[in-house]
Amino acid sequence: MLNNNIHSRPTQQVGFVLKPHGFNGQLKIQLEEDFIPQAFLCIEIQDKFVPFKIKQFNAPAGIVTLEDISSIEQAEALCNCKILDFVDQEQTENKGLVGYKLINHANAEQYDITQILEYPNNLLLECRHGYKDILIPLHEDLIVSVDHEAKTIEMTIPEGLLDL
């Protein structure tokens, strides 16, 4: 049976709602540079994403007007919420560590693994920490442990790599 539930499709964070703009429900948003919203903007509310139809979007200013959001109170309720986009299903196949948490062995900081990048003779983990993407080489000498049940991978991350 085909599962058409949109909440079962994988998503990735592409931005967040900064604050209300004006008094009529407009929102000031921050988006990744390469993400351009189409007809809908998916906002994460209580661990579920809710699609809102875009009435107007001013990309240079980062101001969006959404249907059904018409007051400052409604806009304030969306502040600090994540903006999500669907992940292409083909991109996620054979990417076993996508969705895992990477734990830095040195300081226990955690990073979300969002993608595995394959380069000749080199695999890289693309990880997100806050709203910053970082690339970390996936090499067996750096791996401390992998827990598939907890979906975590602990690694020794070379000093200075996170500062690039």
N, C-alpha and C positions, 0 to 999 in steps of 0.2 A: 504494500500500500504506500503510495506516495504521500510524503508529509509536506503539505503546503503551508504550514504554520510559519509565518514570517519570523517568529521569535526563536525558531529552531535553526535559523540561518546564522552563520558566523558573522560577527561584526567587528569593526575596529574603530577606535576612537580617532576622530579627525579634527577635534576642536572642543571648545566649551563655551558656555554662555558666560559673558563677563558681568553684564549689568543691564538694567532697563535703560532705554534711551527715550527721553521725553515722557509724556504722560498717557500715551495712547497704546501702550503695549509693545512698542518697538523694542528690539533687543540689540545690544552691542555684543558681537560674538568674535571669537578668535578661531580661525581655521588654519589647518596646514596649508602651506603655499600651493600644493598641487591638487587640493580638493576644491572643486567648484560644485556647489549644490545645484540640483536640477529643480524638479517640481516640489519636492518634499525635503524637509529637514527632520532627521530622526534624533530625538532628544531622549536621553536615558532618565527615566523617572522611576524610582523604587525598583532598580535592577531590571527594568523592562524598557524597551525603547518605544517611544510614541512618535509616529510620523505626524508632522504638522505641514499643511500645505503652505507653500511660500506665496505670499501676495506680492511682495516687493523685496528686492535684495540690492543693496548698494555695496558692491564688492570692495571698492577702495576704502570706504569708511567702515566696513564690517558691520553695517546696520541691516537688520532683517525685520520685515513685518510678516507675521504669521496669521493665518486664519484662526479664529477662535481665541486669540490673545489680543484683548482690546483695552486692558487697563494696566496701570502701573503695578497693581497688586498681583495680577496674573503673571506679569513679566518678572516681578521679584521672586515669585515661587520657582522660576526656572534658573535663577542665578546659580552659578557654579555647577550646573548640570553638564554632563558630557554630551557632545554631539558625535553621533555614530554614523558609520557607513557600512554597507554590506561588503564582505570580503568575497572576491571572486572564488567560487567553489573549486575551480581548477587550480588556483594558487595554493589552496590548503591541502590538496592531496599529496601524500607522501611527505608531509612536513610534520613528522611525529612530535617534535618538541614545541610546535606553535601552540600557544595557550599555556605553556608551562611558565613557572616563575624561576628566574635565574637568581640565585643567591650568591652574593660576593662573600667568599670564605673569609676575607680579611676583616670585614666590618658588618656582615649580615644584612647589608642593604639588598632590597629585592627589586627586580626589574621584570617587566612583562615581556616574554618572547613573542614578537609579532610576526616574524618571518625568518626563514632560513634562506640565505643567499648562497648560490652555488657559483663559485669561480673556479677556473682551472687550478687543480691541486689545492683548493682552499674552500672551506665552508665557513660562513660567517653567520652569527646570530644577530638579527636586528632586534634590539630591545628598546622598550620605552620605559623611561623613568620620568614621571610627571608628564611634561609635554615635550621632552627631548628624546630624540632617537639616537641610539649609539650602536656601533658595530663591534662585536667581540668575536675573535677567531674561535671556532669550535674545534678544539684539538684535544686529543685524549690525555696529553700531559697536563692540561689545565683543569680537567674534570676531577673533582673530589668525590662526588657521589651523585647518583641519579635515583630519585624515588618516583616511580611511575604511578604509584597509588596516590601520592600527595601532589603529583605533577610538579615536581621541583627538580632543579639541577643545580648543584653547588659547584662553583668553579673558583679557582684562584685566578683573579683577573690581574694581568700585569699592571704594575704601578704606572700611572700617568695615562693609561689608555682611556679612562673615562673623562679625562680633561680635554681630549681632542675635539 
